[in-house]
Amino acid sequence: MSIPFAQAGAADQAAYWNGPGARRWTGRDETPDAVFAPIAEMLCARARVAPGERVIDVGCGCGGTTLELAARVGAAGRAIGLDISAPMIARARERAGAASAAEFILADAAAHEFAPQWADLLFSRFGVMFFADPVLAFANLRKGLARGGRAVFACWREATRNPWQTIALKAACRHVPRLPELGPEDPGPFSFADEARVRRILSEAGFERIALTPVDLELDIAAGGGLEAAVAALQRIGAASRALEGQPDDRRAAALAAIRAVLAPHQRGMSLPLGAAIWIVEAVNP
């Protein structure tokens, strides 16, 4: 199914998230939900999600955060999950069933025609860093946000502050080609790492009362499942998963062995905690 895009770069992102990205995330969507559960909990608390509210979950993926938001707003509220990945939206709808307060829309955040001032809250767990034109996307999202409505999202800080990604990637790249280098403003996981850039984007999009809170934490990459669960998780999420995509079996096997070896010293019982650093970003629609 084709959808309208605001610019060509969004179509490029859609090609990835309807192809390799979707293949990794769908079918094992419990992996990112479990690993990132502490962050989703922080975001919901910071957003003060309340019964009866209406929420737009941006870059909802397979719907885990949207379903959590729907549970929090209850039958009197509504949670809309938005994503450009058709396989992920299909999986989200499958997970939701018919009895949920959640709805899922396949659309580009920069081009979708939102009901004016419909939402009380814009929410995202790592779904906004891939916008081809983030000012355009946030300006369009703001059209769907009520006056005085709030935006709350999480994005990654610098790669050097996120060893949960870099440790595995360095190990993998001994055996597979390195990922192409991205510019600081190219769409990608770390494109919102710079505080000044995030403030500029949101300000130009019309938001006010912009605040960024740095949070340092440890993520249990194994989600309580031990070393092999951690290795499996990093084949689905994070930079190493992209480096492994499409590699020959022998190179992939060697890279996974290297990842396993570098992770093993970090194991604590059945957990495998690794450092992570995020921004929790808040803003208000005046």
ChimeraX commands (.cxc) that place a marker at each C-alpha (Angstrom):
marker #1 position 0.00,0.00,0.00 radius 0.5
marker #1 position 1.46,3.38,-1.01 radius 0.5
marker #1 position 1.06,6.45,1.17 radius 0.5
marker #1 position 1.75,10.14,0.45 radius 0.5
marker #1 position 5.09,11.54,1.61 radius 0.5
marker #1 position 6.03,15.13,2.29 radius 0.5
marker #1 position 9.44,14.69,0.63 radius 0.5
marker #1 position 11.60,12.08,-1.09 radius 0.5
marker #1 position 13.69,11.37,1.99 radius 0.5
marker #1 position 10.63,10.04,3.79 radius 0.5
marker #1 position 10.09,7.52,0.99 radius 0.5
marker #1 position 13.68,6.35,1.48 radius 0.5
marker #1 position 13.02,5.77,5.17 radius 0.5
marker #1 position 9.77,3.99,4.32 radius 0.5
marker #1 position 11.64,1.64,1.98 radius 0.5
marker #1 position 13.92,0.63,4.85 radius 0.5
marker #1 position 11.19,0.27,7.49 radius 0.5
marker #1 position 8.98,-1.71,5.10 radius 0.5
marker #1 position 11.94,-3.95,4.20 radius 0.5
marker #1 position 14.94,-4.90,6.38 radius 0.5
marker #1 position 13.79,-2.92,9.42 radius 0.5
marker #1 position 10.35,-4.52,9.42 radius 0.5
marker #1 position 11.77,-8.01,8.97 radius 0.5
marker #1 position 13.83,-7.64,12.14 radius 0.5
marker #1 position 11.14,-6.11,14.33 radius 0.5
marker #1 position 7.95,-7.94,13.40 radius 0.5
marker #1 position 7.30,-11.37,14.85 radius 0.5
marker #1 position 9.59,-10.73,17.85 radius 0.5
marker #1 position 8.20,-7.37,18.89 radius 0.5
marker #1 position 8.38,-8.41,22.54 radius 0.5
marker #1 position 12.17,-7.96,22.34 radius 0.5
marker #1 position 12.30,-4.14,22.02 radius 0.5
marker #1 position 9.28,-3.77,24.28 radius 0.5
marker #1 position 11.06,-5.72,27.04 radius 0.5
marker #1 position 14.46,-4.06,26.59 radius 0.5
marker #1 position 13.04,-0.54,26.41 radius 0.5
marker #1 position 10.34,-1.06,29.08 radius 0.5
marker #1 position 12.11,1.18,31.66 radius 0.5
marker #1 position 12.20,4.01,29.12 radius 0.5
marker #1 position 8.54,3.63,28.19 radius 0.5
marker #1 position 7.67,3.76,31.89 radius 0.5
marker #1 position 9.75,6.93,32.37 radius 0.5
marker #1 position 8.06,8.57,29.38 radius 0.5
marker #1 position 4.54,7.72,30.55 radius 0.5
marker #1 position 5.32,9.09,34.00 radius 0.5
marker #1 position 6.84,12.29,32.59 radius 0.5
marker #1 position 3.92,12.71,30.17 radius 0.5
marker #1 position 1.42,12.30,33.02 radius 0.5
marker #1 position -0.82,10.15,30.83 radius 0.5
marker #1 position -4.32,10.33,32.32 radius 0.5
marker #1 position -7.62,8.51,31.78 radius 0.5
marker #1 position -9.75,10.05,29.05 radius 0.5
marker #1 position -6.85,11.65,27.17 radius 0.5
marker #1 position -6.21,11.39,23.44 radius 0.5
marker #1 position -2.68,10.50,22.39 radius 0.5
marker #1 position -0.73,10.25,19.12 radius 0.5
marker #1 position 2.14,7.74,19.38 radius 0.5
marker #1 position 4.66,8.72,16.68 radius 0.5
marker #1 position 6.73,5.94,15.09 radius 0.5
marker #1 position 4.74,3.34,17.01 radius 0.5
marker #1 position 6.35,0.32,15.30 radius 0.5
marker #1 position 4.58,-2.88,16.31 radius 0.5
marker #1 position 2.35,-1.03,18.74 radius 0.5
marker #1 position 3.70,-1.90,22.18 radius 0.5
marker #1 position 3.79,1.68,23.42 radius 0.5
marker #1 position 0.44,2.52,21.82 radius 0.5
marker #1 position -1.21,-0.39,23.61 radius 0.5
marker #1 position 0.31,0.75,26.91 radius 0.5
marker #1 position -0.98,4.27,26.29 radius 0.5
marker #1 position -4.42,2.91,25.40 radius 0.5
marker #1 position -4.51,1.00,28.69 radius 0.5
marker #1 position -3.63,4.18,30.58 radius 0.5
marker #1 position -6.19,6.44,28.88 radius 0.5
marker #1 position -8.90,3.80,29.22 radius 0.5
marker #1 position -12.22,3.45,27.44 radius 0.5
marker #1 position -12.92,7.19,27.63 radius 0.5
marker #1 position -9.66,8.03,25.84 radius 0.5
marker #1 position -8.01,7.11,22.58 radius 0.5
marker #1 position -4.46,6.27,21.47 radius 0.5
marker #1 position -3.47,6.50,17.80 radius 0.5
marker #1 position -0.26,4.80,16.69 radius 0.5
marker #1 position 1.34,6.22,13.54 radius 0.5
marker #1 position 4.10,4.60,11.48 radius 0.5
marker #1 position 5.36,4.38,7.88 radius 0.5
marker #1 position 5.93,0.61,8.08 radius 0.5
marker #1 position 3.02,-1.44,6.71 radius 0.5
marker #1 position 4.25,-4.74,8.24 radius 0.5
marker #1 position 4.64,-3.11,11.64 radius 0.5
marker #1 position 1.22,-1.48,11.50 radius 0.5
marker #1 position -0.29,-4.83,10.49 radius 0.5
marker #1 position 1.40,-6.48,13.45 radius 0.5
marker #1 position 0.23,-3.70,15.78 radius 0.5
marker #1 position -3.37,-4.16,14.65 radius 0.5
marker #1 position -3.03,-7.91,15.20 radius 0.5
marker #1 position -1.77,-7.36,18.73 radius 0.5
marker #1 position -4.51,-4.87,19.54 radius 0.5
marker #1 position -7.46,-7.01,18.49 radius 0.5
marker #1 position -10.94,-5.49,18.56 radius 0.5
marker #1 position -11.29,-4.54,22.22 radius 0.5
marker #1 position -8.54,-1.93,22.52 radius 0.5
marker #1 position -8.75,1.87,22.73 radius 0.5
marker #1 position -5.87,1.89,20.25 radius 0.5
marker #1 position -6.04,2.70,16.54 radius 0.5
marker #1 position -3.19,2.35,14.06 radius 0.5
marker #1 position -2.55,4.49,10.99 radius 0.5
marker #1 position -0.07,3.86,8.17 radius 0.5
marker #1 position 1.17,7.35,7.32 radius 0.5
marker #1 position 4.05,9.81,7.07 radius 0.5
marker #1 position 4.04,12.11,10.12 radius 0.5
marker #1 position 5.00,15.05,7.90 radius 0.5
marker #1 position 2.14,14.50,5.42 radius 0.5
marker #1 position -0.80,12.96,7.31 radius 0.5
marker #1 position -3.85,15.19,7.74 radius 0.5
marker #1 position -4.50,15.03,11.46 radius 0.5
marker #1 position -7.81,16.10,12.92 radius 0.5
marker #1 position -7.09,19.68,14.03 radius 0.5
marker #1 position -6.21,20.03,17.73 radius 0.5
marker #1 position -7.42,16.49,18.42 radius 0.5
marker #1 position -4.72,15.19,20.75 radius 0.5
marker #1 position -3.77,16.09,24.30 radius 0.5
marker #1 position -0.37,14.45,23.94 radius 0.5
marker #1 position 2.24,13.65,21.27 radius 0.5
marker #1 position 4.33,10.71,22.46 radius 0.5
marker #1 position 7.24,8.80,20.99 radius 0.5
marker #1 position 9.74,6.21,22.12 radius 0.5
marker #1 position 12.58,6.54,19.58 radius 0.5
marker #1 position 10.25,7.23,16.66 radius 0.5
marker #1 position 11.21,10.79,15.68 radius 0.5
marker #1 position 14.92,10.61,14.81 radius 0.5
marker #1 position 14.28,9.25,11.31 radius 0.5
marker #1 position 12.30,12.22,9.94 radius 0.5
marker #1 position 13.65,13.41,6.58 radius 0.5
marker #1 position 12.61,16.96,7.48 radius 0.5
marker #1 position 12.03,17.08,11.23 radius 0.5
marker #1 position 10.81,20.69,11.32 radius 0.5
marker #1 position 8.16,19.89,8.72 radius 0.5
marker #1 position 7.16,16.70,10.55 radius 0.5
marker #1 position 6.84,18.35,13.95 radius 0.5
marker #1 position 4.97,21.32,12.49 radius 0.5
marker #1 position 2.49,18.93,10.92 radius 0.5
marker #1 position 2.17,16.90,14.12 radius 0.5
marker #1 position 1.50,20.11,16.05 radius 0.5
marker #1 position -1.58,20.70,13.89 radius 0.5
marker #1 position -3.12,17.63,15.52 radius 0.5
marker #1 position -2.25,18.77,19.05 radius 0.5
marker #1 position -4.63,20.86,21.16 radius 0.5
marker #1 position -3.57,24.28,22.37 radius 0.5
marker #1 position -1.67,23.75,25.56 radius 0.5
marker #1 position -1.14,20.13,24.55 radius 0.5
marker #1 position 2.20,18.56,25.31 radius 0.5
marker #1 position 4.82,16.60,23.41 radius 0.5
marker #1 position 7.01,14.06,25.22 radius 0.5
marker #1 position 9.51,11.80,23.50 radius 0.5
marker #1 position 12.75,9.90,24.03 radius 0.5
marker #1 position 15.74,10.05,21.70 radius 0.5
marker #1 position 19.29,8.77,21.96 radius 0.5
marker #1 position 22.17,10.96,23.01 radius 0.5
marker #1 position 25.64,10.52,21.45 radius 0.5
marker #1 position 26.70,7.06,20.29 radius 0.5
marker #1 position 29.73,7.22,22.61 radius 0.5
marker #1 position 27.34,7.41,25.56 radius 0.5
marker #1 position 25.44,4.29,24.41 radius 0.5
marker #1 position 27.73,1.27,24.81 radius 0.5
marker #1 position 24.69,-1.01,24.51 radius 0.5
marker #1 position 24.94,-0.18,20.79 radius 0.5
marker #1 position 28.64,0.47,20.23 radius 0.5
marker #1 position 30.08,-2.60,21.99 radius 0.5
marker #1 position 28.23,-5.05,19.76 radius 0.5
marker #1 position 28.75,-2.97,16.62 radius 0.5
marker #1 position 32.53,-2.80,17.08 radius 0.5
marker #1 position 32.68,-6.55,17.61 radius 0.5
marker #1 position 30.53,-7.26,14.55 radius 0.5
marker #1 position 32.58,-4.95,12.32 radius 0.5
marker #1 position 35.64,-7.13,12.73 radius 0.5
marker #1 position 33.84,-9.51,10.38 radius 0.5
marker #1 position 31.29,-7.48,8.39 radius 0.5
marker #1 position 31.61,-4.12,6.59 radius 0.5
marker #1 position 31.18,-0.96,8.62 radius 0.5
marker #1 position 27.95,0.96,8.28 radius 0.5
marker #1 position 28.03,4.08,6.09 radius 0.5
marker #1 position 28.82,7.15,8.16 radius 0.5
marker #1 position 25.88,9.50,8.67 radius 0.5
marker #1 position 26.13,13.25,8.94 radius 0.5
marker #1 position 25.02,14.81,12.25 radius 0.5
marker #1 position 21.67,15.84,10.76 radius 0.5
marker #1 position 21.03,12.79,8.57 radius 0.5
marker #1 position 18.05,10.69,9.67 radius 0.5
marker #1 position 19.27,7.97,12.01 radius 0.5
marker #1 position 19.28,6.80,15.61 radius 0.5
marker #1 position 21.60,9.57,16.84 radius 0.5
marker #1 position 20.32,12.47,14.75 radius 0.5
marker #1 position 18.71,14.06,17.83 radius 0.5
marker #1 position 21.78,13.68,20.04 radius 0.5
marker #1 position 22.62,17.40,19.92 radius 0.5
marker #1 position 20.54,19.40,22.39 radius 0.5
marker #1 position 20.79,22.66,20.44 radius 0.5
marker #1 position 19.53,20.98,17.27 radius 0.5
marker #1 position 16.51,19.47,19.05 radius 0.5
marker #1 position 15.63,22.84,20.55 radius 0.5
marker #1 position 15.96,24.52,17.16 radius 0.5
marker #1 position 13.76,21.93,15.42 radius 0.5
marker #1 position 10.97,22.17,17.97 radius 0.5
marker #1 position 11.14,25.95,18.15 radius 0.5
marker #1 position 10.96,26.32,14.35 radius 0.5
marker #1 position 8.02,23.89,14.34 radius 0.5
marker #1 position 6.15,26.22,16.71 radius 0.5
marker #1 position 6.59,24.52,20.10 radius 0.5
marker #1 position 7.38,26.39,23.30 radius 0.5
marker #1 position 8.57,25.55,26.84 radius 0.5
marker #1 position 11.08,23.11,25.39 radius 0.5
marker #1 position 13.04,21.08,27.95 radius 0.5
marker #1 position 15.56,18.27,27.54 radius 0.5
marker #1 position 16.44,16.07,30.50 radius 0.5
marker #1 position 19.50,13.81,30.17 radius 0.5
marker #1 position 18.96,10.33,31.55 radius 0.5
marker #1 position 21.71,7.76,32.03 radius 0.5
marker #1 position 20.59,4.22,32.69 radius 0.5
marker #1 position 21.41,0.57,32.12 radius 0.5
marker #1 position 19.36,-1.52,29.72 radius 0.5
marker #1 position 19.11,-5.25,30.27 radius 0.5
marker #1 position 19.74,-6.30,26.69 radius 0.5
marker #1 position 18.89,-9.89,27.63 radius 0.5
marker #1 position 15.55,-8.87,29.23 radius 0.5
marker #1 position 16.22,-11.52,31.86 radius 0.5
marker #1 position 16.88,-14.26,29.32 radius 0.5
marker #1 position 20.65,-14.67,29.60 radius 0.5
marker #1 position 23.52,-14.30,27.15 radius 0.5
marker #1 position 21.88,-15.97,24.16 radius 0.5
marker #1 position 18.80,-13.80,24.54 radius 0.5
marker #1 position 21.05,-10.72,24.50 radius 0.5
marker #1 position 22.78,-11.90,21.31 radius 0.5
marker #1 position 19.38,-12.54,19.73 radius 0.5
marker #1 position 18.13,-9.08,20.79 radius 0.5
marker #1 position 21.09,-7.34,19.18 radius 0.5
marker #1 position 20.28,-9.05,15.89 radius 0.5
marker #1 position 16.96,-7.16,15.98 radius 0.5
marker #1 position 17.65,-3.80,17.59 radius 0.5
marker #1 position 20.58,-1.40,17.56 radius 0.5
marker #1 position 23.37,-0.60,15.15 radius 0.5
marker #1 position 24.81,-4.12,15.05 radius 0.5
marker #1 position 21.54,-5.42,13.63 radius 0.5
marker #1 position 21.92,-3.11,10.63 radius 0.5
marker #1 position 25.52,-4.17,10.08 radius 0.5
marker #1 position 24.50,-7.85,10.07 radius 0.5
marker #1 position 21.64,-7.34,7.61 radius 0.5
marker #1 position 22.16,-9.28,4.36 radius 0.5
marker #1 position 25.62,-10.59,5.24 radius 0.5
marker #1 position 26.74,-14.08,4.09 radius 0.5
marker #1 position 26.20,-16.85,6.61 radius 0.5
marker #1 position 29.89,-17.32,7.40 radius 0.5
marker #1 position 30.50,-13.63,8.10 radius 0.5
marker #1 position 27.31,-13.38,10.09 radius 0.5
marker #1 position 28.26,-16.40,12.21 radius 0.5
marker #1 position 31.73,-14.96,12.88 radius 0.5
marker #1 position 30.25,-11.59,13.82 radius 0.5
marker #1 position 27.75,-13.20,16.20 radius 0.5
marker #1 position 30.54,-15.17,17.85 radius 0.5
marker #1 position 32.45,-11.93,18.35 radius 0.5
marker #1 position 29.37,-10.24,19.80 radius 0.5
marker #1 position 28.81,-13.16,22.16 radius 0.5
marker #1 position 32.41,-13.00,23.36 radius 0.5
marker #1 position 32.34,-9.26,24.03 radius 0.5
marker #1 position 29.00,-9.44,25.85 radius 0.5
marker #1 position 29.82,-12.40,28.10 radius 0.5
marker #1 position 31.85,-10.41,30.69 radius 0.5
marker #1 position 28.86,-8.10,31.22 radius 0.5
marker #1 position 26.46,-10.89,32.17 radius 0.5
marker #1 position 24.99,-10.70,35.68 radius 0.5
marker #1 position 22.98,-13.82,36.32 radius 0.5
marker #1 position 20.35,-13.90,33.60 radius 0.5
marker #1 position 20.64,-10.16,32.97 radius 0.5
marker #1 position 23.08,-8.34,30.73 radius 0.5
marker #1 position 23.06,-4.65,31.69 radius 0.5
marker #1 position 24.77,-2.17,29.37 radius 0.5
marker #1 position 24.95,1.60,29.57 radius 0.5
marker #1 position 22.53,3.82,27.67 radius 0.5
marker #1 position 21.98,7.57,27.47 radius 0.5
marker #1 position 18.81,9.31,26.29 radius 0.5
marker #1 position 17.12,12.66,26.24 radius 0.5
marker #1 position 13.59,12.92,27.55 radius 0.5
marker #1 position 12.24,15.86,25.58 radius 0.5
marker #1 position 9.19,17.90,26.57 radius 0.5
marker #1 position 7.48,20.76,24.79 radius 0.5
marker #1 position 4.11,22.51,24.68 radius 0.5
marker #1 position 1.89,23.68,21.85 radius 0.5
marker #1 position 1.14,27.33,22.67 radius 0.5
marker link #1:1,2 radius 0.2
marker link #1:2,3 radius 0.2
marker link #1:3,4 radius 0.2
marker link #1:4,5 radius 0.2
marker link #1:5,6 radius 0.2
marker link #1:6,7 radius 0.2
marker link #1:7,8 radius 0.2
marker link #1:8,9 radius 0.2
marker link #1:9,10 radius 0.2
marker link #1:10,11 radius 0.2
marker link #1:11,12 radius 0.2
marker link #1:12,13 radius 0.2
marker link #1:13,14 radius 0.2
marker link #1:14,15 radius 0.2
marker link #1:15,16 radius 0.2
marker link #1:16,17 radius 0.2
marker link #1:17,18 radius 0.2
marker link #1:18,19 radius 0.2
marker link #1:19,20 radius 0.2
marker link #1:20,21 radius 0.2
marker link #1:21,22 radius 0.2
marker link #1:22,23 radius 0.2
marker link #1:23,24 radius 0.2
marker link #1:24,25 radius 0.2
marker link #1:25,26 radius 0.2
marker link #1:26,27 radius 0.2
marker link #1:27,28 radius 0.2
marker link #1:28,29 radius 0.2
marker link #1:29,30 radius 0.2
marker link #1:30,31 radius 0.2
marker link #1:31,32 radius 0.2
marker link #1:32,33 radius 0.2
marker link #1:33,34 radius 0.2
marker link #1:34,35 radius 0.2
marker link #1:35,36 radius 0.2
marker link #1:36,37 radius 0.2
marker link #1:37,38 radius 0.2
marker link #1:38,39 radius 0.2
marker link #1:39,40 radius 0.2
marker link #1:40,41 radius 0.2
marker link #1:41,42 radius 0.2
marker link #1:42,43 radius 0.2
marker link #1:43,44 radius 0.2
marker link #1:44,45 radius 0.2
marker link #1:45,46 radius 0.2
marker link #1:46,47 radius 0.2
marker link #1:47,48 radius 0.2
marker link #1:48,49 radius 0.2
marker link #1:49,50 radius 0.2
marker link #1:50,51 radius 0.2
marker link #1:51,52 radius 0.2
marker link #1:52,53 radius 0.2
marker link #1:53,54 radius 0.2
marker link #1:54,55 radius 0.2
marker link #1:55,56 radius 0.2
marker link #1:56,57 radius 0.2
marker link #1:57,58 radius 0.2
marker link #1:58,59 radius 0.2
marker link #1:59,60 radius 0.2
marker link #1:60,61 radius 0.2
marker link #1:61,62 radius 0.2
marker link #1:62,63 radius 0.2
marker link #1:63,64 radius 0.2
marker link #1:64,65 radius 0.2
marker link #1:65,66 radius 0.2
marker link #1:66,67 radius 0.2
marker link #1:67,68 radius 0.2
marker link #1:68,69 radius 0.2
marker link #1:69,70 radius 0.2
marker link #1:70,71 radius 0.2
marker link #1:71,72 radius 0.2
marker link #1:72,73 radius 0.2
marker link #1:73,74 radius 0.2
marker link #1:74,75 radius 0.2
marker link #1:75,76 radius 0.2
marker link #1:76,77 radius 0.2
marker link #1:77,78 radius 0.2
marker link #1:78,79 radius 0.2
marker link #1:79,80 radius 0.2
marker link #1:80,81 radius 0.2
marker link #1:81,82 radius 0.2
marker link #1:82,83 radius 0.2
marker link #1:83,84 radius 0.2
marker link #1:84,85 radius 0.2
marker link #1:85,86 radius 0.2
marker link #1:86,87 radius 0.2
marker link #1:87,88 radius 0.2
marker link #1:88,89 radius 0.2
marker link #1:89,90 radius 0.2
marker link #1:90,91 radius 0.2
marker link #1:91,92 radius 0.2
marker link #1:92,93 radius 0.2
marker link #1:93,94 radius 0.2
marker link #1:94,95 radius 0.2
marker link #1:95,96 radius 0.2
marker link #1:96,97 radius 0.2
marker link #1:97,98 radius 0.2
marker link #1:98,99 radius 0.2
marker link #1:99,100 radius 0.2
marker link #1:100,101 radius 0.2
marker link #1:101,102 radius 0.2
marker link #1:102,103 radius 0.2
marker link #1:103,104 radius 0.2
marker link #1:104,105 radius 0.2
marker link #1:105,106 radius 0.2
marker link #1:106,107 radius 0.2
marker link #1:107,108 radius 0.2
marker link #1:108,109 radius 0.2
marker link #1:109,110 radius 0.2
marker link #1:110,111 radius 0.2
marker link #1:111,112 radius 0.2
marker link #1:112,113 radius 0.2
marker link #1:113,114 radius 0.2
marker link #1:114,115 radius 0.2
marker link #1:115,116 radius 0.2
marker link #1:116,117 radius 0.2
marker link #1:117,118 radius 0.2
marker link #1:118,119 radius 0.2
marker link #1:119,120 radius 0.2
marker link #1:120,121 radius 0.2
marker link #1:121,122 radius 0.2
marker link #1:122,123 radius 0.2
marker link #1:123,124 radius 0.2
marker link #1:124,125 radius 0.2
marker link #1:125,126 radius 0.2
marker link #1:126,127 radius 0.2
marker link #1:127,128 radius 0.2
marker link #1:128,129 radius 0.2
marker link #1:129,130 radius 0.2
marker link #1:130,131 radius 0.2
marker link #1:131,132 radius 0.2
marker link #1:132,133 radius 0.2
marker link #1:133,134 radius 0.2
marker link #1:134,135 radius 0.2
marker link #1:135,136 radius 0.2
marker link #1:136,137 radius 0.2
marker link #1:137,138 radius 0.2
marker link #1:138,139 radius 0.2
marker link #1:139,140 radius 0.2
marker link #1:140,141 radius 0.2
marker link #1:141,142 radius 0.2
marker link #1:142,143 radius 0.2
marker link #1:143,144 radius 0.2
marker link #1:144,145 radius 0.2
marker link #1:145,146 radius 0.2
marker link #1:146,147 radius 0.2
marker link #1:147,148 radius 0.2
marker link #1:148,149 radius 0.2
marker link #1:149,150 radius 0.2
marker link #1:150,151 radius 0.2
marker link #1:151,152 radius 0.2
marker link #1:152,153 radius 0.2
marker link #1:153,154 radius 0.2
marker link #1:154,155 radius 0.2
marker link #1:155,156 radius 0.2
marker link #1:156,157 radius 0.2
marker link #1:157,158 radius 0.2
marker link #1:158,159 radius 0.2
marker link #1:159,160 radius 0.2
marker link #1:160,161 radius 0.2
marker link #1:161,162 radius 0.2
marker link #1:162,163 radius 0.2
marker link #1:163,164 radius 0.2
marker link #1:164,165 radius 0.2
marker link #1:165,166 radius 0.2
marker link #1:166,167 radius 0.2
marker link #1:167,168 radius 0.2
marker link #1:168,169 radius 0.2
marker link #1:169,170 radius 0.2
marker link #1:170,171 radius 0.2
marker link #1:171,172 radius 0.2
marker link #1:172,173 radius 0.2
marker link #1:173,174 radius 0.2
marker link #1:174,175 radius 0.2
marker link #1:175,176 radius 0.2
marker link #1:176,177 radius 0.2
marker link #1:177,178 radius 0.2
marker link #1:178,179 radius 0.2
marker link #1:179,180 radius 0.2
marker link #1:180,181 radius 0.2
marker link #1:181,182 radius 0.2
marker link #1:182,183 radius 0.2
marker link #1:183,184 radius 0.2
marker link #1:184,185 radius 0.2
marker link #1:185,186 radius 0.2
marker link #1:186,187 radius 0.2
marker link #1:187,188 radius 0.2
marker link #1:188,189 radius 0.2
marker link #1:189,190 radius 0.2
marker link #1:190,191 radius 0.2
marker link #1:191,192 radius 0.2
marker link #1:192,193 radius 0.2
marker link #1:193,194 radius 0.2
marker link #1:194,195 radius 0.2
marker link #1:195,196 radius 0.2
marker link #1:196,197 radius 0.2
marker link #1:197,198 radius 0.2
marker link #1:198,199 radius 0.2
marker link #1:199,200 radius 0.2
marker link #1:200,201 radius 0.2
marker link #1:201,202 radius 0.2
marker link #1:202,203 radius 0.2
marker link #1:203,204 radius 0.2
marker link #1:204,205 radius 0.2
marker link #1:205,206 radius 0.2
marker link #1:206,207 radius 0.2
marker link #1:207,208 radius 0.2
marker link #1:208,209 radius 0.2
marker link #1:209,210 radius 0.2
marker link #1:210,211 radius 0.2
marker link #1:211,212 radius 0.2
marker link #1:212,213 radius 0.2
marker link #1:213,214 radius 0.2
marker link #1:214,215 radius 0.2
marker link #1:215,216 radius 0.2
marker link #1:216,217 radius 0.2
marker link #1:217,218 radius 0.2
marker link #1:218,219 radius 0.2
marker link #1:219,220 radius 0.2
marker link #1:220,221 radius 0.2
marker link #1:221,222 radius 0.2
marker link #1:222,223 radius 0.2
marker link #1:223,224 radius 0.2
marker link #1:224,225 radius 0.2
marker link #1:225,226 radius 0.2
marker link #1:226,227 radius 0.2
marker link #1:227,228 radius 0.2
marker link #1:228,229 radius 0.2
marker link #1:229,230 radius 0.2
marker link #1:230,231 radius 0.2
marker link #1:231,232 radius 0.2
marker link #1:232,233 radius 0.2
marker link #1:233,234 radius 0.2
marker link #1:234,235 radius 0.2
marker link #1:235,236 radius 0.2
marker link #1:236,237 radius 0.2
marker link #1:237,238 radius 0.2
marker link #1:238,239 radius 0.2
marker link #1:239,240 radius 0.2
marker link #1:240,241 radius 0.2
marker link #1:241,242 radius 0.2
marker link #1:242,243 radius 0.2
marker link #1:243,244 radius 0.2
marker link #1:244,245 radius 0.2
marker link #1:245,246 radius 0.2
marker link #1:246,247 radius 0.2
marker link #1:247,248 radius 0.2
marker link #1:248,249 radius 0.2
marker link #1:249,250 radius 0.2
marker link #1:250,251 radius 0.2
marker link #1:251,252 radius 0.2
marker link #1:252,253 radius 0.2
marker link #1:253,254 radius 0.2
marker link #1:254,255 radius 0.2
marker link #1:255,256 radius 0.2
marker link #1:256,257 radius 0.2
marker link #1:257,258 radius 0.2
marker link #1:258,259 radius 0.2
marker link #1:259,260 radius 0.2
marker link #1:260,261 radius 0.2
marker link #1:261,262 radius 0.2
marker link #1:262,263 radius 0.2
marker link #1:263,264 radius 0.2
marker link #1:264,265 radius 0.2
marker link #1:265,266 radius 0.2
marker link #1:266,267 radius 0.2
marker link #1:267,268 radius 0.2
marker link #1:268,269 radius 0.2
marker link #1:269,270 radius 0.2
marker link #1:270,271 radius 0.2
marker link #1:271,272 radius 0.2
marker link #1:272,273 radius 0.2
marker link #1:273,274 radius 0.2
marker link #1:274,275 radius 0.2
marker link #1:275,276 radius 0.2
marker link #1:276,277 radius 0.2
marker link #1:277,278 radius 0.2
marker link #1:278,279 radius 0.2
marker link #1:279,280 radius 0.2
marker link #1:280,281 radius 0.2
marker link #1:281,282 radius 0.2
marker link #1:282,283 radius 0.2
marker link #1:283,284 radius 0.2
marker link #1:284,285 radius 0.2
marker link #1:285,286 radius 0.2
view
